[in-house]
Amino acid sequence: MKVFYQLADFPHLPMPIVTSGTFDGVHRGHQAILERIKEIAYKENGQTVLITYEPHPRLVLSPNENLQLLNSLEEKIELLAQNGIEYLLVIPFTPAFSQLSSREFIQKILIETVQTKKLVIGFDHRFGKGREGSFEYLKAHEHEYPFEIQEIPRQDIENEKISSTRIRHALSEGRISEANKLLGRYYTLKGKVVKGDQLGRAIGFPTANLQISYPHKLVPKQGVYAAFVWVNSQRYEAMLYIGRRPVLQNSELRIEANLLNFNGNLYDQSLTIEIVAWVREDMSFQNLESLQHQIHLDKQQITALLQQEAVQK
């Protein structure tokens, strides 16, 4: 996939088949749109083009909202490439850009920059200042534009009411299985392993403490999860803890993974954690011995869950 960050750099393409949006999560609803533009591109001998924005528009328009996102831009690019998109235009979303009317957006971006031949959008997609642009707006003015317009019907996406907002809510409430189903894959956390206070090592369960660099990444509900962890293209079963470790009265949120059947040094390495299943709430323990006992029970349950998951996959 070729990625462009400036309008002036975008190349002239003979038959651009285009869609646009934030695509946070690149979930199954988004994937339906991507499949549609790939189908059209195949039939028309065209090129698939996706237009997205960085940062997410709500981070600019509502900076006090504390919006948490399913993907960083880097993760989104990786997912779009995996879904077979050929050209990605990342438009800097600034206060000035947000003032473009829908008509100006169509003229400047879709016509002059991308030279769109066919535009495919979801039934609820909006664009332009105040989100005034819509599929209905485009259809009403279709005769003015040098491209065709196609909508992904509501029923194709809304049968399961798939949305980034619903996935965010599910993750925030610990409903990881629901979130994974809507995403069409495991929800992931990516980051670098940093040195902690080595409590896990002291009680027989050394952990990799993950530091996530993207400040708006949504971290799921605090608790214990079954997970897979990728280290240098090798996947390991893992116990994942997200919480503030009440046994130590430590207020700092930690993301800690205990990799099963792994020996080695992970400091400063980049890990990808695939969150598979919810196990339990974060708990307070009277002492380290009771914590250690609970972790043994967690390990038994998580091992069984992950082995069953491996069989099903």
C-alpha positions as CSV (number, residue, x, y, z in Angstrom):
1,M,0.0,0.0,0.0
2,K,1.3,3.5,-0.9
3,V,0.7,6.2,1.7
4,F,0.5,9.9,1.0
5,Y,0.4,12.7,3.6
6,Q,0.2,15.7,1.3
7,L,-2.5,16.5,-1.3
8,A,0.1,17.6,-3.8
9,D,1.9,14.3,-3.6
10,F,-1.1,12.2,-4.5
11,P,-0.5,10.6,-8.0
12,H,-2.7,10.7,-11.0
13,L,-4.5,7.4,-11.3
14,P,-6.5,6.2,-14.3
15,M,-9.5,4.8,-12.4
16,P,-9.6,5.7,-8.6
17,I,-12.3,3.8,-6.7
18,V,-12.6,5.8,-3.5
19,T,-14.0,5.8,0.0
20,S,-13.3,8.1,2.9
21,G,-13.7,8.2,6.7
22,T,-11.9,7.9,10.0
23,F,-12.0,4.1,9.9
24,D,-11.2,3.8,13.6
25,G,-10.7,0.1,14.3
26,V,-11.1,-1.0,10.7
27,H,-14.0,-3.2,12.0
28,R,-16.3,-5.5,10.1
29,G,-18.5,-2.6,9.0
30,H,-15.5,-0.9,7.6
31,Q,-14.4,-4.1,6.0
32,A,-17.7,-4.4,4.1
33,I,-16.9,-1.0,2.5
34,L,-13.3,-2.0,1.7
35,E,-14.6,-5.3,0.1
36,R,-17.0,-3.3,-2.0
37,I,-14.4,-0.9,-3.4
38,K,-12.1,-3.9,-4.1
39,E,-14.9,-5.6,-6.0
40,I,-15.6,-2.5,-8.1
41,A,-11.9,-1.9,-8.7
42,Y,-11.5,-5.5,-9.9
43,K,-14.4,-5.2,-12.4
44,E,-13.3,-1.8,-13.6
45,N,-9.6,-2.4,-13.7
46,G,-9.3,0.4,-11.1
47,Q,-7.3,1.4,-8.1
48,T,-8.6,1.3,-4.5
49,V,-8.2,4.6,-2.7
50,L,-9.0,5.4,0.9
51,I,-9.0,8.9,2.3
52,T,-8.6,9.3,6.1
53,Y,-7.6,12.0,8.6
54,E,-5.0,12.5,11.3
55,P,-5.6,13.3,14.0
56,H,-9.1,12.0,14.5
57,P,-11.5,14.9,13.8
58,R,-13.1,14.7,17.2
59,L,-9.7,15.3,18.9
60,V,-9.5,18.6,17.1
61,L,-13.2,19.6,17.3
62,S,-13.8,18.5,20.9
63,P,-10.4,18.5,22.5
64,N,-11.8,18.2,26.1
65,E,-13.8,15.1,25.2
66,N,-10.9,12.7,26.2
67,L,-11.7,10.5,23.3
68,Q,-10.0,7.1,23.3
69,L,-9.4,5.3,20.0
70,L,-9.1,1.8,18.8
71,N,-6.1,2.4,16.6
72,S,-3.2,4.7,16.2
73,L,-2.5,5.9,12.7
74,E,0.3,3.3,12.4
75,E,-2.0,0.5,13.4
76,K,-4.7,1.8,11.0
77,I,-2.2,1.8,8.1
78,E,-1.2,-1.7,8.9
79,L,-4.8,-2.9,9.0
80,L,-5.8,-1.2,5.8
81,A,-2.8,-2.7,4.0
82,Q,-3.8,-6.2,5.3
83,N,-7.3,-5.5,3.8
84,G,-5.8,-4.9,0.4
85,I,-6.1,-1.1,0.0
86,E,-3.7,0.1,-2.6
87,Y,-3.5,3.9,-2.0
88,L,-4.0,5.8,1.3
89,L,-4.3,9.6,1.5
90,V,-3.9,10.8,5.1
91,I,-5.2,14.4,5.3
92,P,-4.0,16.5,8.3
93,F,-7.2,17.4,10.1
94,T,-6.8,21.0,11.3
95,P,-9.2,23.7,12.4
96,A,-8.9,25.3,9.0
97,F,-9.6,22.0,7.2
98,S,-12.7,21.5,9.3
99,Q,-14.1,24.7,7.9
100,L,-14.3,23.3,4.3
101,S,-17.9,23.0,3.2
102,S,-19.1,19.8,1.7
103,R,-19.0,21.4,-1.8
104,E,-15.4,22.6,-1.2
105,F,-14.4,19.1,0.1
106,I,-15.8,17.4,-3.0
107,Q,-14.1,19.9,-5.4
108,K,-10.7,20.1,-3.7
109,I,-10.3,16.6,-2.4
110,L,-12.4,14.2,-4.4
111,I,-12.2,15.9,-7.8
112,E,-9.0,17.9,-8.0
113,T,-6.7,15.8,-5.8
114,V,-7.9,12.2,-6.2
115,Q,-9.8,12.6,-9.5
116,T,-12.4,10.1,-8.2
117,K,-14.2,8.0,-10.8
118,K,-16.4,6.1,-8.3
119,L,-17.1,7.0,-4.7
120,V,-18.4,4.4,-2.2
121,I,-19.5,5.5,1.3
122,G,-21.4,4.0,4.2
123,F,-25.0,4.9,4.8
124,D,-24.2,7.1,7.8
125,H,-21.0,8.8,6.4
126,R,-20.8,12.6,6.8
127,F,-18.3,15.1,5.5
128,G,-17.7,18.9,5.3
129,K,-18.2,21.7,7.7
130,G,-20.7,20.7,10.4
131,R,-21.0,17.3,8.8
132,E,-23.4,18.7,6.3
133,G,-22.4,16.4,3.5
134,S,-24.2,13.0,3.2
135,F,-25.1,10.3,0.7
136,E,-28.4,12.2,0.1
137,Y,-26.5,15.4,-0.6
138,L,-24.2,13.6,-3.0
139,K,-27.1,11.9,-4.9
140,A,-29.0,15.2,-5.1
141,H,-25.9,16.8,-6.8
142,E,-24.6,13.8,-8.6
143,H,-25.2,15.4,-12.1
144,E,-22.6,18.0,-11.1
145,Y,-19.8,15.6,-10.5
146,P,-17.5,13.6,-12.8
147,F,-17.8,10.5,-10.6
148,E,-20.4,7.9,-9.8
149,I,-21.7,7.4,-6.2
150,Q,-22.5,4.2,-4.5
151,E,-23.8,3.7,-1.0
152,I,-23.3,0.7,1.3
153,P,-26.9,0.1,2.4
154,R,-27.8,0.3,6.0
155,Q,-28.7,-3.4,6.3
156,D,-25.3,-4.4,5.1
157,I,-23.6,-2.8,8.1
158,E,-26.4,-2.5,10.7
159,N,-27.5,-6.1,10.9
160,E,-25.2,-6.3,14.0
161,K,-25.1,-2.6,14.6
162,I,-21.4,-2.5,14.1
163,S,-19.7,0.8,15.0
164,S,-16.5,2.1,16.5
165,T,-18.5,3.5,19.4
166,R,-20.1,0.2,20.3
167,I,-16.7,-1.5,20.3
168,R,-15.2,1.2,22.5
169,H,-18.1,0.7,25.0
170,A,-17.6,-3.1,25.0
171,L,-13.9,-2.8,25.7
172,S,-14.4,-0.3,28.4
173,E,-16.8,-2.7,30.1
174,G,-14.6,-5.8,29.7
175,R,-16.8,-7.4,27.0
176,I,-13.8,-8.4,25.0
177,S,-15.5,-11.3,23.1
178,E,-18.1,-8.9,21.8
179,A,-15.5,-6.4,20.8
180,N,-13.4,-9.0,19.0
181,K,-16.5,-10.3,17.1
182,L,-17.3,-6.8,15.9
183,L,-13.7,-6.1,14.9
184,G,-13.3,-9.4,13.1
185,R,-10.0,-10.0,15.0
186,Y,-8.5,-9.7,18.4
187,Y,-8.2,-6.3,19.9
188,T,-4.5,-5.4,20.3
189,L,-2.3,-3.4,22.5
190,K,1.2,-2.5,21.2
191,G,4.1,-0.9,23.0
192,K,7.6,-1.2,24.4
193,V,8.6,-3.3,27.4
194,V,9.9,-1.1,30.3
195,K,11.4,-2.1,33.6
196,G,9.0,-2.3,36.5
197,D,9.5,-3.1,40.2
198,Q,9.8,-6.8,39.5
199,L,7.0,-7.8,41.9
200,G,5.9,-10.5,39.4
201,R,9.4,-12.0,39.3
202,A,9.5,-12.1,43.2
203,I,6.3,-14.2,43.4
204,G,7.2,-16.5,40.5
205,F,5.3,-14.8,37.7
206,P,7.7,-12.4,35.8
207,T,5.8,-9.9,33.7
208,A,6.5,-7.7,30.7
209,N,5.4,-4.2,31.6
210,L,4.0,-2.6,28.4
211,Q,4.3,1.1,27.8
212,I,1.9,2.3,25.1
213,S,3.3,5.3,23.2
214,Y,0.0,6.4,21.6
215,P,-1.7,8.7,24.1
216,H,-5.3,8.2,22.8
217,K,-5.2,4.3,22.7
218,L,-8.2,2.8,24.4
219,V,-7.0,0.5,27.2
220,P,-9.8,-2.1,28.1
221,K,-11.4,-2.4,31.5
222,Q,-9.1,-3.2,34.4
223,G,-8.9,-6.9,35.2
224,V,-7.3,-10.1,34.1
225,Y,-7.4,-11.4,30.5
226,A,-6.3,-14.4,28.5
227,A,-4.0,-13.2,25.7
228,F,-1.5,-14.0,23.0
229,V,1.7,-12.1,22.8
230,W,3.8,-11.7,19.7
231,V,7.6,-11.5,20.2
232,N,9.7,-11.4,17.1
233,S,7.1,-13.2,15.0
234,Q,6.6,-15.9,17.6
235,R,3.3,-16.2,19.5
236,Y,3.1,-17.1,23.2
237,E,0.2,-17.7,25.5
238,A,0.0,-15.1,28.2
239,M,-1.8,-13.9,31.3
240,L,-2.6,-10.2,30.9
241,Y,-3.2,-7.8,33.8
242,I,-4.6,-4.3,33.5
243,G,-4.9,-2.4,36.7
244,R,-3.5,-0.4,39.6
245,R,-2.3,-3.4,41.8
246,P,-4.4,-2.6,44.9
247,V,-2.2,-5.0,46.9
248,L,0.5,-2.4,46.7
249,Q,-1.8,0.6,46.9
250,N,-0.2,1.7,43.7
251,S,-2.3,4.3,41.8
252,E,-0.4,4.0,38.5
253,L,-2.2,2.0,35.8
254,R,-0.1,-1.0,34.7
255,I,-0.4,-3.3,31.6
256,E,1.5,-6.4,32.5
257,A,1.8,-9.7,30.6
258,N,3.1,-13.0,32.0
259,L,4.2,-15.0,29.0
260,L,3.7,-18.7,29.5
261,N,6.6,-21.0,28.4
262,F,8.9,-18.1,27.7
263,N,12.4,-17.6,28.9
264,G,14.4,-14.5,27.9
265,N,14.8,-10.8,28.3
266,L,12.1,-8.6,26.9
267,Y,13.3,-5.2,28.0
268,D,13.0,-2.5,25.3
269,Q,11.4,-4.9,22.9
270,S,8.2,-4.0,21.1
271,L,5.3,-6.4,21.8
272,T,1.9,-6.9,20.3
273,I,-0.8,-8.2,22.7
274,E,-3.9,-9.9,21.3
275,I,-6.6,-9.9,24.0
276,V,-8.6,-13.1,23.7
277,A,-11.0,-13.4,26.7
278,W,-12.0,-11.8,30.0
279,V,-11.1,-13.8,33.1
280,R,-11.9,-11.7,36.2
281,E,-12.1,-8.3,37.8
282,D,-9.1,-6.7,39.4
283,M,-9.1,-7.7,43.1
284,S,-7.5,-6.6,46.4
285,F,-5.5,-9.1,48.3
286,Q,-4.5,-9.1,52.0
287,N,-0.9,-10.1,51.2
288,L,1.4,-11.4,48.4
289,E,0.7,-15.0,49.3
290,S,-3.0,-14.7,48.5
291,L,-2.2,-12.9,45.3
292,Q,0.2,-15.7,44.3
293,H,-2.5,-18.3,45.0
294,Q,-5.0,-16.4,42.8
295,I,-2.5,-16.1,40.0
296,H,-2.0,-19.9,40.0
297,L,-5.8,-20.3,39.6
298,D,-5.8,-17.7,36.8
299,K,-3.0,-19.5,35.0
300,Q,-5.0,-22.8,35.0
301,Q,-8.1,-21.0,33.6
302,I,-6.2,-19.0,31.1
303,T,-4.3,-22.0,29.8
304,A,-7.5,-23.9,29.2
305,L,-9.1,-20.9,27.5
306,L,-6.2,-20.4,25.1
307,Q,-5.9,-24.0,24.3
308,Q,-9.6,-24.1,23.4
309,E,-9.2,-20.9,21.4
310,A,-6.2,-22.5,19.5
311,V,-8.4,-25.5,18.6
312,Q,-11.3,-23.4,17.4
313,K,-9.0,-21.2,15.2
